Amino acid sequence: MTMSQRDAQSSDSNAAVLGALLDRYHARVVGFAYQVLGDAELAAQAAEAVFTQRPLPRDEIEVWTAVFATMRRFLARGFVVRPLIAVNDGWQADLLHGLAELEPEERALILLRYHEGLPLETVAQVAGLSVAAARQRLATARGRLIDRLGDA
């Protein structure tokens, strides 16, 4: 096999991996990024950054780790606005309002654990925390969210 044939084969393999990742995670990543960053354009840019990085994430943990790292970079650069609040009444609107009141990283942890359904150990790994620290931060964020929901 020549060098150009190996490069072509590698390119085809990367395209297949990217296609599978996009099919499975793109909409979820954009939605997550929107809830954390509060802006549709920033969410799209964050998703693009995740899926154009090299090397490509290969599994769920690597995808969410890349997303979390991207969110931290965006937040460190000051790229965050307050998420939109639902205009309807009801528990969903109250929940969105409560989430919007949390700090972006708290929102991210809550969303990974309860919306994406990741186990605590995976949330800790994705966020670069120990399991004990992730448990504590989630408990604090959950408590703040419950307090805000009680005020609604």
Secondary structure in CASP SS format (residue, H / E / C, confidence):
PFRMAT SS
TARGET T0000
AUTHOR 0000-0000-0000
METHOD secondary structure of the structure
MODEL  1
M C 1.00
T C 1.00
M H 1.00
S H 1.00
Q H 1.00
R H 1.00
D H 1.00
A H 1.00
Q H 1.00
S H 1.00
S H 1.00
D H 1.00
S H 1.00
N H 1.00
A H 1.00
A H 1.00
V H 1.00
L H 1.00
G H 1.00
A H 1.00
L H 1.00
L H 1.00
D H 1.00
R H 1.00
Y H 1.00
H H 1.00
A H 1.00
R H 1.00
V H 1.00
V H 1.00
G H 1.00
F H 1.00
A H 1.00
Y H 1.00
Q H 1.00
V H 1.00
L H 1.00
G C 1.00
D C 1.00
A H 1.00
E H 1.00
L H 1.00
A H 1.00
A H 1.00
Q H 1.00
A H 1.00
A H 1.00
E H 1.00
A H 1.00
V H 1.00
F H 1.00
T H 1.00
Q C 1.00
R C 1.00
P C 1.00
L C 1.00
P C 1.00
R C 1.00
D C 1.00
E H 1.00
I H 1.00
E H 1.00
V H 1.00
W H 1.00
T H 1.00
A H 1.00
V H 1.00
F H 1.00
A H 1.00
T H 1.00
M H 1.00
R H 1.00
R H 1.00
F H 1.00
L H 1.00
A H 1.00
R C 1.00
G C 1.00
F C 1.00
V C 1.00
V C 1.00
R C 1.00
P C 1.00
L C 1.00
I C 1.00
A C 1.00
V C 1.00
N C 1.00
D C 1.00
G C 1.00
W H 1.00
Q H 1.00
A H 1.00
D H 1.00
L H 1.00
L H 1.00
H H 1.00
G H 1.00
L H 1.00
A H 1.00
E H 1.00
L C 1.00
E C 1.00
P H 1.00
E H 1.00
E H 1.00
R H 1.00
A H 1.00
L H 1.00
I H 1.00
L H 1.00
L H 1.00
R H 1.00
Y H 1.00
H H 1.00
E C 1.00
G C 1.00
L C 1.00
P C 1.00
L H 1.00
E H 1.00
T H 1.00
V H 1.00
A H 1.00
Q H 1.00
V H 1.00
A H 1.00
G C 1.00
L C 1.00
S C 1.00
V H 1.00
A H 1.00
A H 1.00
A H 1.00
R H 1.00
Q H 1.00
R H 1.00
L H 1.00
A H 1.00
T H 1.00
A H 1.00
R H 1.00
G H 1.00
R H 1.00
L H 1.00
I H 1.00
D H 1.00
R H 1.00
L H 1.00
G H 1.00
D H 1.00
A C 1.00
END
